[in-house]
Amino acid sequence: MMMMFLMSSMMMMIANIFMLISMLISKKSFLDREKCSPFECGFDPKSLARIPFSLHFFLITMIFLIFDVEIALIFPIIPTFFLVNFFTWFKISFFFILMLLLGIYHEWNQNMLNWSN
């Protein structure tokens, strides 16, 4: 039990020494405003919080997130080809891809994909 306590305290001491060394030799300047400010979609975080932003930018972001998740859901379709009946696999895959295509057609039809608006 004592040996475990000594080993854990040594690990904590080594980790703290490494963190202290990295803080001492880092070249981070706290006076540089741009390096210290987070990048949030081109907004200046030091200005007013209630300024209007482009709704189109928000919609493009949501479309990207939705289709990114759906693409990640397509990946398991390929390995399940050999695990289930072909017609069951085909119906499920066809329905899923059809929903993706209908979604992108709807967004295209609503002019959500045109950046010039």
Backbone atoms as SQL, in Angstrom:
CREATE TABLE atoms (id INTEGER PRIMARY KEY, chain TEXT, resi INTEGER, resn TEXT, atom TEXT, x REAL, y REAL, z REAL);
INSERT INTO atoms VALUES
  (1, 'A', 1, 'MET', 'N', 0.822, -1.186, 0.000),
  (2, 'A', 1, 'MET', 'CA', 0.000, 0.000, 0.000),
  (3, 'A', 1, 'MET', 'C', 0.873, 1.258, 0.000),
  (4, 'A', 2, 'MET', 'N', 1.928, 1.195, 0.766),
  (5, 'A', 2, 'MET', 'CA', 2.852, 2.332, 0.841),
  (6, 'A', 2, 'MET', 'C', 3.561, 2.538, -0.493),
  (7, 'A', 3, 'MET', 'N', 3.891, 1.430, -1.159),
  (8, 'A', 3, 'MET', 'CA', 4.567, 1.504, -2.456),
  (9, 'A', 3, 'MET', 'C', 3.665, 2.166, -3.506),
  (10, 'A', 4, 'MET', 'N', 2.373, 1.848, -3.451),
  (11, 'A', 4, 'MET', 'CA', 1.430, 2.443, -4.394),
  (12, 'A', 4, 'MET', 'C', 1.299, 3.951, -4.139),
  (13, 'A', 5, 'PHE', 'N', 1.275, 4.348, -2.881),
  (14, 'A', 5, 'PHE', 'CA', 1.212, 5.765, -2.539),
  (15, 'A', 5, 'PHE', 'C', 2.461, 6.504, -3.012),
  (16, 'A', 6, 'LEU', 'N', 3.616, 5.901, -2.838),
  (17, 'A', 6, 'LEU', 'CA', 4.862, 6.523, -3.290),
  (18, 'A', 6, 'LEU', 'C', 4.896, 6.667, -4.809),
  (19, 'A', 7, 'MET', 'N', 4.456, 5.631, -5.516),
  (20, 'A', 7, 'MET', 'CA', 4.456, 5.696, -6.985),
  (21, 'A', 7, 'MET', 'C', 3.491, 6.766, -7.487),
  (22, 'A', 8, 'SER', 'N', 2.302, 6.838, -6.890),
  (23, 'A', 8, 'SER', 'CA', 1.341, 7.841, -7.349),
  (24, 'A', 8, 'SER', 'C', 1.815, 9.253, -7.013),
  (25, 'A', 9, 'SER', 'N', 2.443, 9.439, -5.863),
  (26, 'A', 9, 'SER', 'CA', 2.950, 10.768, -5.541),
  (27, 'A', 9, 'SER', 'C', 4.113, 11.147, -6.447),
  (28, 'A', 10, 'MET', 'N', 4.949, 10.191, -6.833),
  (29, 'A', 10, 'MET', 'CA', 6.043, 10.463, -7.789),
  (30, 'A', 10, 'MET', 'C', 5.481, 10.865, -9.151),
  (31, 'A', 11, 'MET', 'N', 4.444, 10.162, -9.590),
  (32, 'A', 11, 'MET', 'CA', 3.837, 10.500, -10.885),
  (33, 'A', 11, 'MET', 'C', 3.229, 11.899, -10.850),
  (34, 'A', 12, 'MET', 'N', 2.571, 12.241, -9.754),
  (35, 'A', 12, 'MET', 'CA', 1.991, 13.580, -9.634),
  (36, 'A', 12, 'MET', 'C', 3.077, 14.646, -9.618),
  (37, 'A', 13, 'MET', 'N', 4.175, 14.379, -8.926),
  (38, 'A', 13, 'MET', 'CA', 5.268, 15.325, -8.859),
  (39, 'A', 13, 'MET', 'C', 5.906, 15.522, -10.238),
  (40, 'A', 14, 'ILE', 'N', 6.124, 14.441, -10.974),
  (41, 'A', 14, 'ILE', 'CA', 6.709, 14.537, -12.311),
  (42, 'A', 14, 'ILE', 'C', 5.777, 15.303, -13.247),
  (43, 'A', 15, 'ALA', 'N', 4.467, 15.024, -13.173),
  (44, 'A', 15, 'ALA', 'CA', 3.506, 15.730, -14.023),
  (45, 'A', 15, 'ALA', 'C', 3.499, 17.217, -13.706),
  (46, 'A', 16, 'ASN', 'N', 3.550, 17.571, -12.417),
  (47, 'A', 16, 'ASN', 'CA', 3.571, 18.991, -12.043),
  (48, 'A', 16, 'ASN', 'C', 4.858, 19.678, -12.483),
  (49, 'A', 17, 'ILE', 'N', 5.966, 18.973, -12.417),
  (50, 'A', 17, 'ILE', 'CA', 7.242, 19.545, -12.877),
  (51, 'A', 17, 'ILE', 'C', 7.189, 19.814, -14.372),
  (52, 'A', 18, 'PHE', 'N', 6.643, 18.861, -15.148),
  (53, 'A', 18, 'PHE', 'CA', 6.539, 19.062, -16.596),
  (54, 'A', 18, 'PHE', 'C', 5.607, 20.225, -16.932),
  (55, 'A', 19, 'MET', 'N', 4.496, 20.365, -16.225),
  (56, 'A', 19, 'MET', 'CA', 3.588, 21.484, -16.474),
  (57, 'A', 19, 'MET', 'C', 4.253, 22.818, -16.129),
  (58, 'A', 20, 'LEU', 'N', 5.002, 22.848, -15.038),
  (59, 'A', 20, 'LEU', 'CA', 5.703, 24.071, -14.650),
  (60, 'A', 20, 'LEU', 'C', 6.757, 24.447, -15.687),
  (61, 'A', 21, 'ILE', 'N', 7.520, 23.471, -16.164),
  (62, 'A', 21, 'ILE', 'CA', 8.544, 23.734, -17.179),
  (63, 'A', 21, 'ILE', 'C', 7.905, 24.251, -18.462),
  (64, 'A', 22, 'SER', 'N', 6.794, 23.632, -18.879),
  (65, 'A', 22, 'SER', 'CA', 6.153, 24.084, -20.117),
  (66, 'A', 22, 'SER', 'C', 5.592, 25.489, -19.977),
  (67, 'A', 23, 'MET', 'N', 5.104, 25.841, -18.791),
  (68, 'A', 23, 'MET', 'CA', 4.611, 27.210, -18.587),
  (69, 'A', 23, 'MET', 'C', 5.754, 28.217, -18.593),
  (70, 'A', 24, 'LEU', 'N', 6.894, 27.828, -18.072),
  (71, 'A', 24, 'LEU', 'CA', 8.028, 28.761, -18.001),
  (72, 'A', 24, 'LEU', 'C', 8.660, 29.002, -19.365),
  (73, 'A', 25, 'ILE', 'N', 8.739, 27.989, -20.203),
  (74, 'A', 25, 'ILE', 'CA', 9.428, 28.160, -21.484),
  (75, 'A', 25, 'ILE', 'C', 8.486, 28.474, -22.640),
  (76, 'A', 26, 'SER', 'N', 7.173, 28.548, -22.380),
  (77, 'A', 26, 'SER', 'CA', 6.246, 28.852, -23.475),
  (78, 'A', 26, 'SER', 'C', 6.399, 30.306, -23.892),
  (79, 'A', 27, 'LYS', 'N', 6.090, 30.569, -25.159),
  (80, 'A', 27, 'LYS', 'CA', 6.232, 31.923, -25.698),
  (81, 'A', 27, 'LYS', 'C', 4.878, 32.612, -25.806),
  (82, 'A', 28, 'LYS', 'N', 3.907, 32.167, -25.051),
  (83, 'A', 28, 'LYS', 'CA', 2.581, 32.766, -25.119),
  (84, 'A', 28, 'LYS', 'C', 2.601, 34.144, -24.467),
  (85, 'A', 29, 'SER', 'N', 2.100, 35.104, -25.193),
  (86, 'A', 29, 'SER', 'CA', 2.048, 36.469, -24.693),
  (87, 'A', 29, 'SER', 'C', 0.618, 36.792, -24.285),
  (88, 'A', 30, 'PHE', 'N', 0.431, 37.211, -23.072),
  (89, 'A', 30, 'PHE', 'CA', -0.902, 37.558, -22.604),
  (90, 'A', 30, 'PHE', 'C', -1.308, 38.965, -23.035),
  (91, 'A', 31, 'LEU', 'N', -0.384, 39.690, -23.621),
  (92, 'A', 31, 'LEU', 'CA', -0.688, 41.045, -24.068),
  (93, 'A', 31, 'LEU', 'C', -1.260, 41.068, -25.478),
  (94, 'A', 32, 'ASP', 'N', -1.094, 39.995, -26.218),
  (95, 'A', 32, 'ASP', 'CA', -1.583, 39.933, -27.587),
  (96, 'A', 32, 'ASP', 'C', -3.072, 39.586, -27.567),
  (97, 'A', 33, 'ARG', 'N', -3.900, 40.526, -27.949),
  (98, 'A', 33, 'ARG', 'CA', -5.353, 40.363, -27.854),
  (99, 'A', 33, 'ARG', 'C', -5.873, 39.304, -28.829),
  (100, 'A', 34, 'GLU', 'N', -5.348, 39.269, -30.028),
  (101, 'A', 34, 'GLU', 'CA', -5.855, 38.346, -31.040),
  (102, 'A', 34, 'GLU', 'C', -5.539, 36.895, -30.716),
  (103, 'A', 35, 'LYS', 'N', -4.379, 36.653, -30.135),
  (104, 'A', 35, 'LYS', 'CA', -4.036, 35.277, -29.789),
  (105, 'A', 35, 'LYS', 'C', -4.835, 34.772, -28.602),
  (106, 'A', 36, 'CYS', 'N', -5.225, 35.656, -27.719),
  (107, 'A', 36, 'CYS', 'CA', -5.966, 35.251, -26.533),
  (108, 'A', 36, 'CYS', 'C', -7.462, 35.156, -26.787),
  (109, 'A', 37, 'SER', 'N', -7.958, 35.758, -27.854),
  (110, 'A', 37, 'SER', 'CA', -9.391, 35.729, -28.108),
  (111, 'A', 37, 'SER', 'C', -9.758, 34.483, -28.904),
  (112, 'A', 38, 'PRO', 'N', -10.896, 33.875, -28.602),
  (113, 'A', 38, 'PRO', 'CA', -11.319, 32.683, -29.346),
  (114, 'A', 38, 'PRO', 'C', -11.862, 33.077, -30.712),
  (115, 'A', 39, 'PHE', 'N', -11.776, 32.164, -31.643),
  (116, 'A', 39, 'PHE', 'CA', -12.323, 32.407, -32.980),
  (117, 'A', 39, 'PHE', 'C', -13.724, 31.837, -33.029),
  (118, 'A', 40, 'GLU', 'N', -14.716, 32.688, -33.126),
  (119, 'A', 40, 'GLU', 'CA', -16.108, 32.260, -33.159),
  (120, 'A', 40, 'GLU', 'C', -16.770, 32.800, -34.424),
  (121, 'A', 41, 'CYS', 'N', -16.624, 32.135, -35.520),
  (122, 'A', 41, 'CYS', 'CA', -17.319, 32.450, -36.764),
  (123, 'A', 41, 'CYS', 'C', -17.053, 33.869, -37.249),
  (124, 'A', 42, 'GLY', 'N', -15.899, 34.412, -36.964),
  (125, 'A', 42, 'GLY', 'CA', -15.555, 35.727, -37.442),
  (126, 'A', 42, 'GLY', 'C', -16.041, 36.863, -36.578),
  (127, 'A', 43, 'PHE', 'N', -16.684, 36.581, -35.456),
  (128, 'A', 43, 'PHE', 'CA', -17.155, 37.636, -34.577),
  (129, 'A', 43, 'PHE', 'C', -16.024, 38.134, -33.699),
  (130, 'A', 44, 'ASP', 'N', -16.125, 39.378, -33.310),
  (131, 'A', 44, 'ASP', 'CA', -15.187, 39.945, -32.345),
  (132, 'A', 44, 'ASP', 'C', -15.777, 39.727, -30.958),
  (133, 'A', 45, 'PRO', 'N', -15.168, 38.888, -30.117),
  (134, 'A', 45, 'PRO', 'CA', -15.782, 38.599, -28.818),
  (135, 'A', 45, 'PRO', 'C', -15.764, 39.775, -27.855),
  (136, 'A', 46, 'LYS', 'N', -14.997, 40.810, -28.146),
  (137, 'A', 46, 'LYS', 'CA', -14.937, 41.974, -27.258),
  (138, 'A', 46, 'LYS', 'C', -16.022, 42.994, -27.573),
  (139, 'A', 47, 'SER', 'N', -16.788, 42.787, -28.657),
  (140, 'A', 47, 'SER', 'CA', -17.821, 43.754, -29.031),
  (141, 'A', 47, 'SER', 'C', -19.159, 43.343, -28.430),
  (142, 'A', 48, 'LEU', 'N', -20.221, 44.007, -28.836),
  (143, 'A', 48, 'LEU', 'CA', -21.554, 43.725, -28.320),
  (144, 'A', 48, 'LEU', 'C', -21.976, 42.300, -28.642),
  (145, 'A', 49, 'ALA', 'N', -22.684, 41.684, -27.717),
  (146, 'A', 49, 'ALA', 'CA', -23.099, 40.297, -27.906),
  (147, 'A', 49, 'ALA', 'C', -24.375, 40.178, -28.719),
  (148, 'A', 50, 'ARG', 'N', -25.126, 41.253, -28.875),
  (149, 'A', 50, 'ARG', 'CA', -26.421, 41.202, -29.546),
  (150, 'A', 50, 'ARG', 'C', -26.384, 41.729, -30.982),
  (151, 'A', 51, 'ILE', 'N', -25.274, 41.618, -31.658),
  (152, 'A', 51, 'ILE', 'CA', -25.240, 42.059, -33.046),
  (153, 'A', 51, 'ILE', 'C', -25.859, 40.979, -33.924),
  (154, 'A', 52, 'PRO', 'N', -26.537, 41.365, -35.006),
  (155, 'A', 52, 'PRO', 'CA', -27.154, 40.363, -35.872),
  (156, 'A', 52, 'PRO', 'C', -26.095, 39.594, -36.654),
  (157, 'A', 53, 'PHE', 'N', -26.385, 38.340, -36.907),
  (158, 'A', 53, 'PHE', 'CA', -25.483, 37.530, -37.706),
  (159, 'A', 53, 'PHE', 'C', -26.263, 36.943, -38.871),
  (160, 'A', 54, 'SER', 'N', -25.547, 36.413, -39.818),
  (161, 'A', 54, 'SER', 'CA', -26.162, 35.893, -41.028),
  (162, 'A', 54, 'SER', 'C', -26.902, 34.597, -40.732),
  (163, 'A', 55, 'LEU', 'N', -28.190, 34.598, -41.006),
  (164, 'A', 55, 'LEU', 'CA', -28.990, 33.390, -40.826),
  (165, 'A', 55, 'LEU', 'C', -28.587, 32.331, -41.837),
  (166, 'A', 56, 'HIS', 'N', -28.122, 32.770, -42.985),
  (167, 'A', 56, 'HIS', 'CA', -27.686, 31.819, -44.013),
  (168, 'A', 56, 'HIS', 'C', -26.467, 31.033, -43.543),
  (169, 'A', 57, 'PHE', 'N', -25.561, 31.696, -42.866),
  (170, 'A', 57, 'PHE', 'CA', -24.395, 30.995, -42.315),
  (171, 'A', 57, 'PHE', 'C', -24.833, 29.930, -41.317),
  (172, 'A', 58, 'PHE', 'N', -25.801, 30.252, -40.487),
  (173, 'A', 58, 'PHE', 'CA', -26.329, 29.291, -39.515),
  (174, 'A', 58, 'PHE', 'C', -26.982, 28.105, -40.222),
  (175, 'A', 59, 'LEU', 'N', -27.755, 28.358, -41.276),
  (176, 'A', 59, 'LEU', 'CA', -28.416, 27.268, -42.002),
  (177, 'A', 59, 'LEU', 'C', -27.415, 26.352, -42.687),
  (178, 'A', 60, 'ILE', 'N', -26.376, 26.927, -43.278),
  (179, 'A', 60, 'ILE', 'CA', -25.342, 26.100, -43.906),
  (180, 'A', 60, 'ILE', 'C', -24.648, 25.236, -42.857),
  (181, 'A', 61, 'THR', 'N', -24.416, 25.789, -41.684),
  (182, 'A', 61, 'THR', 'CA', -23.794, 25.025, -40.606),
  (183, 'A', 61, 'THR', 'C', -24.684, 23.877, -40.167),
  (184, 'A', 62, 'MET', 'N', -25.971, 24.114, -40.031),
  (185, 'A', 62, 'MET', 'CA', -26.894, 23.054, -39.632),
  (186, 'A', 62, 'MET', 'C', -26.980, 21.968, -40.705),
  (187, 'A', 63, 'ILE', 'N', -26.995, 22.367, -41.970),
  (188, 'A', 63, 'ILE', 'CA', -27.024, 21.379, -43.056),
  (189, 'A', 63, 'ILE', 'C', -25.771, 20.524, -43.015),
  (190, 'A', 64, 'PHE', 'N', -24.629, 21.159, -42.790),
  (191, 'A', 64, 'PHE', 'CA', -23.390, 20.396, -42.708),
  (192, 'A', 64, 'PHE', 'C', -23.436, 19.403, -41.551),
  (193, 'A', 65, 'LEU', 'N', -23.894, 19.832, -40.393),
  (194, 'A', 65, 'LEU', 'CA', -23.946, 18.931, -39.239),
  (195, 'A', 65, 'LEU', 'C', -24.901, 17.769, -39.468),
  (196, 'A', 66, 'ILE', 'N', -26.057, 18.051, -40.044),
  (197, 'A', 66, 'ILE', 'CA', -27.033, 16.989, -40.290),
  (198, 'A', 66, 'ILE', 'C', -26.473, 15.971, -41.269),
  (199, 'A', 67, 'PHE', 'N', -25.911, 16.428, -42.380),
  (200, 'A', 67, 'PHE', 'CA', -25.399, 15.482, -43.367),
  (201, 'A', 67, 'PHE', 'C', -24.108, 14.815, -42.901),
  (202, 'A', 68, 'ASP', 'N', -23.356, 15.464, -42.047),
  (203, 'A', 68, 'ASP', 'CA', -22.168, 14.835, -41.499),
  (204, 'A', 68, 'ASP', 'C', -22.552, 13.654, -40.612),
  (205, 'A', 69, 'VAL', 'N', -23.564, 13.827, -39.787),
  (206, 'A', 69, 'VAL', 'CA', -24.036, 12.734, -38.938),
  (207, 'A', 69, 'VAL', 'C', -24.629, 11.625, -39.789),
  (208, 'A', 70, 'GLU', 'N', -25.360, 11.983, -40.833),
  (209, 'A', 70, 'GLU', 'CA', -25.956, 10.953, -41.681),
  (210, 'A', 70, 'GLU', 'C', -24.896, 10.179, -42.457),
  (211, 'A', 71, 'ILE', 'N', -23.841, 10.838, -42.869),
  (212, 'A', 71, 'ILE', 'CA', -22.743, 10.121, -43.529),
  (213, 'A', 71, 'ILE', 'C', -22.091, 9.156, -42.551),
  (214, 'A', 72, 'ALA', 'N', -21.956, 9.560, -41.307),
  (215, 'A', 72, 'ALA', 'CA', -21.398, 8.654, -40.297),
  (216, 'A', 72, 'ALA', 'C', -22.319, 7.472, -40.058),
  (217, 'A', 73, 'LEU', 'N', -23.611, 7.653, -40.254),
  (218, 'A', 73, 'LEU', 'CA', -24.543, 6.539, -40.101),
  (219, 'A', 73, 'LEU', 'C', -24.533, 5.601, -41.310),
  (220, 'A', 74, 'ILE', 'N', -24.019, 6.070, -42.436),
  (221, 'A', 74, 'ILE', 'CA', -23.934, 5.206, -43.617),
  (222, 'A', 74, 'ILE', 'C', -22.816, 4.177, -43.481),
  (223, 'A', 75, 'PHE', 'N', -21.764, 4.507, -42.757),
  (224, 'A', 75, 'PHE', 'CA', -20.613, 3.604, -42.635),
  (225, 'A', 75, 'PHE', 'C', -20.981, 2.193, -42.182),
  (226, 'A', 76, 'PRO', 'N', -21.861, 1.996, -41.207),
  (227, 'A', 76, 'PRO', 'CA', -22.179, 0.612, -40.805),
  (228, 'A', 76, 'PRO', 'C', -23.015, -0.162, -41.814),
  (229, 'A', 77, 'ILE', 'N', -23.506, 0.485, -42.846),
  (230, 'A', 77, 'ILE', 'CA', -24.326, -0.230, -43.830),
  (231, 'A', 77, 'ILE', 'C', -23.490, -1.263, -44.581),
  (232, 'A', 78, 'ILE', 'N', -22.272, -0.940, -44.923),
  (233, 'A', 78, 'ILE', 'CA', -21.433, -1.846, -45.710),
  (234, 'A', 78, 'ILE', 'C', -21.117, -3.148, -44.966),
  (235, 'A', 79, 'PRO', 'N', -20.651, -3.122, -43.713),
  (236, 'A', 79, 'PRO', 'CA', -20.359, -4.392, -43.039),
  (237, 'A', 79, 'PRO', 'C', -21.586, -5.252, -42.766),
  (238, 'A', 80, 'THR', 'N', -22.776, -4.643, -42.703),
  (239, 'A', 80, 'THR', 'CA', -23.979, -5.440, -42.435),
  (240, 'A', 80, 'THR', 'C', -24.498, -6.139, -43.675),
  (241, 'A', 81, 'PHE', 'N', -23.873, -5.934, -44.812),
  (242, 'A', 81, 'PHE', 'CA', -24.321, -6.574, -46.046),
  (243, 'A', 81, 'PHE', 'C', -24.307, -8.090, -45.923),
  (244, 'A', 82, 'PHE', 'N', -23.300, -8.645, -45.284),
  (245, 'A', 82, 'PHE', 'CA', -23.175, -10.100, -45.184),
  (246, 'A', 82, 'PHE', 'C', -23.889, -10.671, -43.955),
  (247, 'A', 83, 'LEU', 'N', -24.392, -9.819, -43.087),
  (248, 'A', 83, 'LEU', 'CA', -25.015, -10.295, -41.848),
  (249, 'A', 83, 'LEU', 'C', -26.521, -10.498, -41.955),
  (250, 'A', 84, 'VAL', 'N', -27.166, -9.806, -42.873),
  (251, 'A', 84, 'VAL', 'CA', -28.629, -9.900, -42.988),
  (252, 'A', 84, 'VAL', 'C', -29.003, -10.319, -44.402),
  (253, 'A', 85, 'ASN', 'N', -30.290, -10.586, -44.587),
  (254, 'A', 85, 'ASN', 'CA', -30.831, -10.944, -45.896),
  (255, 'A', 85, 'ASN', 'C', -30.613, -9.783, -46.875),
  (256, 'A', 86, 'PHE', 'N', -30.344, -10.111, -48.129),
  (257, 'A', 86, 'PHE', 'CA', -30.049, -9.080, -49.121),
  (258, 'A', 86, 'PHE', 'C', -31.216, -8.123, -49.304),
  (259, 'A', 87, 'PHE', 'N', -32.447, -8.651, -49.388),
  (260, 'A', 87, 'PHE', 'CA', -33.600, -7.777, -49.632),
  (261, 'A', 87, 'PHE', 'C', -33.883, -6.867, -48.443),
  (262, 'A', 88, 'THR', 'N', -33.681, -7.357, -47.247),
  (263, 'A', 88, 'THR', 'CA', -33.834, -6.509, -46.062),
  (264, 'A', 88, 'THR', 'C', -32.779, -5.415, -46.053),
  (265, 'A', 89, 'TRP', 'N', -31.549, -5.800, -46.334),
  (266, 'A', 89, 'TRP', 'CA', -30.461, -4.833, -46.382),
  (267, 'A', 89, 'TRP', 'C', -30.718, -3.790, -47.454),
  (268, 'A', 90, 'PHE', 'N', -31.184, -4.233, -48.624),
  (269, 'A', 90, 'PHE', 'CA', -31.423, -3.318, -49.732),
  (270, 'A', 90, 'PHE', 'C', -32.545, -2.343, -49.404),
  (271, 'A', 91, 'LYS', 'N', -33.631, -2.823, -48.780),
  (272, 'A', 91, 'LYS', 'CA', -34.738, -1.936, -48.428),
  (273, 'A', 91, 'LYS', 'C', -34.309, -0.875, -47.419),
  (274, 'A', 92, 'ILE', 'N', -33.583, -1.289, -46.398),
  (275, 'A', 92, 'ILE', 'CA', -33.153, -0.339, -45.373),
  (276, 'A', 92, 'ILE', 'C', -32.167, 0.676, -45.961),
  (277, 'A', 93, 'SER', 'N', -31.203, 0.198, -46.742),
  (278, 'A', 93, 'SER', 'CA', -30.215, 1.094, -47.345),
  (279, 'A', 93, 'SER', 'C', -30.872, 2.046, -48.337),
  (280, 'A', 94, 'PHE', 'N', -31.781, 1.524, -49.146),
  (281, 'A', 94, 'PHE', 'CA', -32.465, 2.354, -50.131),
  (282, 'A', 94, 'PHE', 'C', -33.300, 3.434, -49.448),
  (283, 'A', 95, 'PHE', 'N', -34.008, 3.065, -48.374),
  (284, 'A', 95, 'PHE', 'CA', -34.832, 4.040, -47.652),
  (285, 'A', 95, 'PHE', 'C', -33.962, 5.132, -47.033),
  (286, 'A', 96, 'PHE', 'N', -32.856, 4.737, -46.449),
  (287, 'A', 96, 'PHE', 'CA', -31.973, 5.721, -45.809),
  (288, 'A', 96, 'PHE', 'C', -31.385, 6.680, -46.834),
  (289, 'A', 97, 'ILE', 'N', -30.890, 6.162, -47.942),
  (290, 'A', 97, 'ILE', 'CA', -30.296, 7.019, -48.974),
  (291, 'A', 97, 'ILE', 'C', -31.365, 7.853, -49.660),
  (292, 'A', 98, 'LEU', 'N', -32.567, 7.308, -49.800),
  (293, 'A', 98, 'LEU', 'CA', -33.671, 8.079, -50.366),
  (294, 'A', 98, 'LEU', 'C', -34.018, 9.272, -49.467),
  (295, 'A', 99, 'MET', 'N', -34.007, 9.059, -48.153),
  (296, 'A', 99, 'MET', 'CA', -34.268, 10.162, -47.234),
  (297, 'A', 99, 'MET', 'C', -33.185, 11.239, -47.342),
  (298, 'A', 100, 'LEU', 'N', -31.931, 10.806, -47.504),
  (299, 'A', 100, 'LEU', 'CA', -30.856, 11.784, -47.702),
  (300, 'A', 100, 'LEU', 'C', -31.064, 12.590, -48.980),
  (301, 'A', 101, 'LEU', 'N', -31.397, 11.903, -50.053),
  (302, 'A', 101, 'LEU', 'CA', -31.592, 12.596, -51.329),
  (303, 'A', 101, 'LEU', 'C', -32.804, 13.526, -51.287),
  (304, 'A', 102, 'LEU', 'N', -33.887, 13.092, -50.639),
  (305, 'A', 102, 'LEU', 'CA', -35.051, 13.966, -50.520),
  (306, 'A', 102, 'LEU', 'C', -34.731, 15.193, -49.663),
  (307, 'A', 103, 'GLY', 'N', -33.934, 15.013, -48.624),
  (308, 'A', 103, 'GLY', 'CA', -33.542, 16.139, -47.787),
  (309, 'A', 103, 'GLY', 'C', -32.700, 17.150, -48.547),
  (310, 'A', 104, 'ILE', 'N', -31.740, 16.662, -49.311),
  (311, 'A', 104, 'ILE', 'CA', -30.890, 17.599, -50.058),
  (312, 'A', 104, 'ILE', 'C', -31.673, 18.242, -51.205),
  (313, 'A', 105, 'TYR', 'N', -32.633, 17.508, -51.793),
  (314, 'A', 105, 'TYR', 'CA', -33.476, 18.119, -52.826),
  (315, 'A', 105, 'TYR', 'C', -34.338, 19.234, -52.224),
  (316, 'A', 106, 'HIS', 'N', -34.878, 18.990, -51.033),
  (317, 'A', 106, 'HIS', 'CA', -35.703, 20.009, -50.377),
  (318, 'A', 106, 'HIS', 'C', -34.873, 21.257, -50.065),
  (319, 'A', 107, 'GLU', 'N', -33.658, 21.067, -49.577),
  (320, 'A', 107, 'GLU', 'CA', -32.804, 22.215, -49.265),
  (321, 'A', 107, 'GLU', 'C', -32.398, 22.951, -50.535),
  (322, 'A', 108, 'TRP', 'N', -32.163, 22.215, -51.600),
  (323, 'A', 108, 'TRP', 'CA', -31.831, 22.847, -52.878),
  (324, 'A', 108, 'TRP', 'C', -33.037, 23.609, -53.417),
  (325, 'A', 109, 'ASN', 'N', -34.225, 23.023, -53.266),
  (326, 'A', 109, 'ASN', 'CA', -35.449, 23.643, -53.743),
  (327, 'A', 109, 'ASN', 'C', -35.779, 24.916, -52.953),
  (328, 'A', 110, 'GLN', 'N', -35.411, 24.987, -51.682),
  (329, 'A', 110, 'GLN', 'CA', -35.651, 26.158, -50.853),
  (330, 'A', 110, 'GLN', 'C', -34.545, 27.205, -50.969),
  (331, 'A', 111, 'ASN', 'N', -33.582, 26.983, -51.863),
  (332, 'A', 111, 'ASN', 'CA', -32.432, 27.871, -52.084),
  (333, 'A', 111, 'ASN', 'C', -31.584, 28.043, -50.827),
  (334, 'A', 112, 'MET', 'N', -31.458, 27.009, -50.033),
  (335, 'A', 112, 'MET', 'CA', -30.631, 27.076, -48.848),
  (336, 'A', 112, 'MET', 'C', -29.172, 26.830, -49.192),
  (337, 'A', 113, 'LEU', 'N', -28.919, 26.250, -50.334),
  (338, 'A', 113, 'LEU', 'CA', -27.542, 25.928, -50.717),
  (339, 'A', 113, 'LEU', 'C', -26.902, 27.017, -51.561),
  (340, 'A', 114, 'ASN', 'N', -27.634, 28.069, -51.906),
  (341, 'A', 114, 'ASN', 'CA', -27.075, 29.181, -52.661),
  (342, 'A', 114, 'ASN', 'C', -26.452, 30.178, -51.705),
  (343, 'A', 115, 'TRP', 'N', -25.168, 30.386, -51.851),
  (344, 'A', 115, 'TRP', 'CA', -24.460, 31.281, -50.940),
  (345, 'A', 115, 'TRP', 'C', -24.691, 32.741, -51.306),
  (346, 'A', 116, 'SER', 'N', -25.122, 33.036, -52.508),
  (347, 'A', 116, 'SER', 'CA', -25.235, 34.419, -52.961),
  (348, 'A', 116, 'SER', 'C', -26.427, 35.162, -52.368),
  (349, 'A', 117, 'ASN', 'N', -27.381, 34.476, -51.750),
  (350, 'A', 117, 'ASN', 'CA', -28.559, 35.168, -51.179),
  (351, 'A', 117, 'ASN', 'C', -28.197, 35.963, -49.971);
